[in-house]
Structure formats: structure tokens, C-alpha cells
Amino acid sequence: AENTRLTATIASLSSEAQTSKDQNNNKAAAEKQNAELKKAKDEAKSKAATVATLEKQVKAKDKEVEKLSQEIQKLTQEAATKGKKQKTPLSPEDADLKKQLRNKQQEIDSRNSVVNDLKSQVRILEQERDRLTKTANTEKPSKKNAGSG
């Protein structure tokens, strides 16, 4: 009878030790998962900040482009007005206006290219942020598996 009692006690203690070991393993896995989740969230925040910065740059470039477009329109109107008044070859002033107009158009084209590059970078970063956010959301550990050590 004593042997049976001791065997039962050993089995009970062994079971408790296994349960404790399982709880510790669950806790370690949950902590690792939480660390990975935090890292993914931090990375997503960083990407979001980069996107916000690029969006600001794009808006600033858009304003520059708009300003230059208005300037070109003004110069075009001036050139057209002067062209109607004279049927003679371009005066030095008109040639200069035409040159300014061409330079401004090249400047706008160049800035549009920069703006488009920035918009492309923003799109890429937004996709990356969305992917990281999705990953972070799908990797959240469920509360019942976290273990209550």
C-alpha cells in the first residue's frame, strides 16, 4: 500500500512538473512572439514616418510645379501678346521670353520627374507599411494561449 501511495505521489509530482514545464514553454513562446510583434510594429511605424515625410516632400514639389506652371502661362501669354502686336521677326526681348519659357518648361519637367519619383517611393512604402501592419495584426498572440505562469 505504501508503494502504491508513493507511486501515486511520484506520478502526481511528475504531472505537476510537466504542467509547469509546458506553462514555461508557452510563456517563452508568447514572449518571443510579442517581441517579434513589437519589432514588426516598430518597423511599420518607421515606414509610416518615412511615408509621411515623402508625402510632405511631394506636396511641396506639387506647389513648386503649380507656381512654375502659372509662371509659364504668364510668359506664354506675354509672348503671344507681343507676337500679335508685331509681324516682324522676334525682338531680342521676345527671344529672351521664349528662352525663359523653354527653361521654365524644362525646370517643370525636371521637377515633375522628381515628384513622380517621390510618389512612386511613397506608394512602395505604403505597400510595405500595409504588409507589415497585416503581418503584425495576424501575428498577435491569442490571450488564452499566453499562459498564466
C-alpha positions as CSV (number, residue, x, y, z in Angstrom):
1,A,0.0,0.0,0.0
2,E,2.9,2.3,0.8
3,N,4.4,1.6,-2.6
4,T,1.1,2.4,-4.3
5,R,0.8,5.7,-2.4
6,L,4.4,6.6,-3.2
7,T,3.9,5.7,-6.9
8,A,0.8,7.9,-7.0
9,T,2.7,10.8,-5.3
10,I,5.5,10.5,-7.8
11,A,3.0,10.4,-10.7
12,S,1.3,13.5,-9.4
13,L,4.6,15.4,-8.9
14,S,5.7,14.3,-12.4
15,S,2.4,15.6,-13.8
16,E,2.8,18.9,-12.0
17,A,6.4,19.3,-13.2
18,Q,5.3,18.6,-16.8
19,T,2.4,21.1,-16.5
20,S,4.9,23.7,-15.1
21,K,7.3,23.0,-17.9
22,D,4.6,23.3,-20.5
23,Q,3.5,26.6,-19.0
24,N,7.1,27.9,-19.1
25,N,7.4,26.9,-22.7
26,N,4.1,28.6,-23.6
27,K,5.2,31.7,-21.7
28,A,8.6,31.7,-23.6
29,A,6.8,31.3,-26.9
30,A,4.4,34.1,-26.2
31,E,7.2,36.4,-25.1
32,K,9.1,35.6,-28.3
33,Q,6.0,36.2,-30.4
34,N,5.4,39.5,-28.5
35,A,9.0,40.6,-29.2
36,E,8.5,39.8,-32.9
37,L,5.2,41.7,-33.0
38,K,6.8,44.7,-31.3
39,K,9.6,44.7,-33.9
40,A,7.1,44.5,-36.7
41,K,5.0,47.3,-35.2
42,D,8.1,49.5,-34.8
43,E,9.2,48.8,-38.3
44,A,5.7,49.7,-39.5
45,K,5.8,53.0,-37.5
46,S,9.2,53.8,-39.0
47,K,7.9,53.2,-42.6
48,A,4.8,55.3,-41.8
49,A,7.0,58.2,-40.7
50,T,9.1,57.8,-43.9
51,V,5.9,57.8,-46.0
52,A,4.6,61.0,-44.2
53,T,8.0,62.7,-44.9
54,L,7.8,61.8,-48.5
55,E,4.2,62.9,-48.8
56,K,5.2,66.3,-47.4
57,Q,8.0,66.5,-50.0
58,V,5.6,65.6,-52.8
59,K,3.2,68.3,-51.6
60,A,6.0,70.8,-51.6
61,K,7.1,69.8,-55.1
62,D,3.5,70.0,-56.3
63,K,3.3,73.5,-55.0
64,E,6.5,74.4,-56.8
65,V,5.2,72.8,-60.0
66,E,1.9,74.8,-59.7
67,K,3.8,78.0,-59.2
68,L,6.1,77.3,-62.2
69,S,3.1,76.4,-64.3
70,Q,1.5,79.7,-63.6
71,E,4.7,81.5,-64.4
72,I,4.9,79.6,-67.8
73,Q,1.3,80.5,-68.5
74,K,2.1,84.2,-67.8
75,L,5.2,84.1,-70.0
76,T,3.2,82.3,-72.8
77,Q,0.5,85.0,-72.7
78,E,3.1,87.7,-72.8
79,A,4.9,86.1,-75.7
80,A,1.6,85.6,-77.5
81,T,0.5,89.2,-76.9
82,K,3.8,90.6,-78.2
83,G,3.7,88.2,-81.1
84,K,0.3,89.6,-82.2
85,K,1.4,93.2,-82.0
86,Q,4.4,92.7,-84.3
87,K,4.5,90.7,-87.5
88,T,8.3,91.2,-87.6
89,P,10.9,88.6,-86.5
90,L,11.3,88.1,-82.8
91,S,12.8,91.0,-81.0
92,P,15.6,90.3,-78.5
93,E,13.1,90.7,-75.7
94,D,10.8,88.1,-77.3
95,A,13.6,85.8,-78.0
96,D,14.6,86.1,-74.3
97,L,11.0,85.5,-73.2
98,K,10.9,82.4,-75.4
99,K,14.1,81.2,-73.9
100,Q,12.8,81.8,-70.4
101,L,9.7,79.9,-71.3
102,R,11.7,77.0,-72.6
103,N,13.9,77.0,-69.5
104,K,10.9,77.1,-67.2
105,Q,9.3,74.2,-69.0
106,Q,12.4,72.2,-68.7
107,E,12.5,73.0,-65.0
108,I,8.9,71.9,-64.5
109,D,9.5,68.7,-66.4
110,S,12.5,68.0,-64.2
111,R,10.5,68.7,-61.0
112,N,7.6,66.7,-62.3
113,S,10.1,63.8,-62.7
114,V,11.2,64.3,-59.1
115,V,7.6,64.5,-57.9
116,N,6.7,61.3,-59.7
117,D,9.8,59.5,-58.3
118,L,8.7,60.6,-54.8
119,K,5.1,59.5,-55.4
120,S,6.5,56.1,-56.5
121,Q,8.6,55.8,-53.4
122,V,5.5,56.7,-51.3
123,R,3.4,54.0,-53.0
124,I,6.2,51.4,-52.4
125,L,6.5,52.4,-48.7
126,E,2.7,52.4,-48.2
127,Q,2.6,48.9,-49.6
128,E,5.4,47.8,-47.3
129,R,3.6,49.5,-44.3
130,D,0.4,47.8,-45.2
131,R,2.2,44.4,-45.5
132,L,3.9,45.0,-42.1
133,T,0.6,46.1,-40.5
134,K,-1.1,43.0,-41.8
135,T,1.7,40.8,-40.6
136,A,1.6,42.5,-37.2
137,N,-2.1,42.0,-37.0
138,T,-2.0,38.3,-37.9
139,E,0.8,37.5,-35.5
140,K,-1.0,38.8,-32.4
141,P,-0.9,36.0,-29.8
142,S,-4.3,35.0,-28.6
143,K,-4.9,35.6,-24.9
144,K,-5.8,32.0,-24.0
145,N,-2.5,30.7,-25.3
146,A,-0.3,33.2,-23.5
147,G,-0.2,31.0,-20.3
148,S,-0.8,32.4,-16.8
149,G,2.5,31.3,-15.3
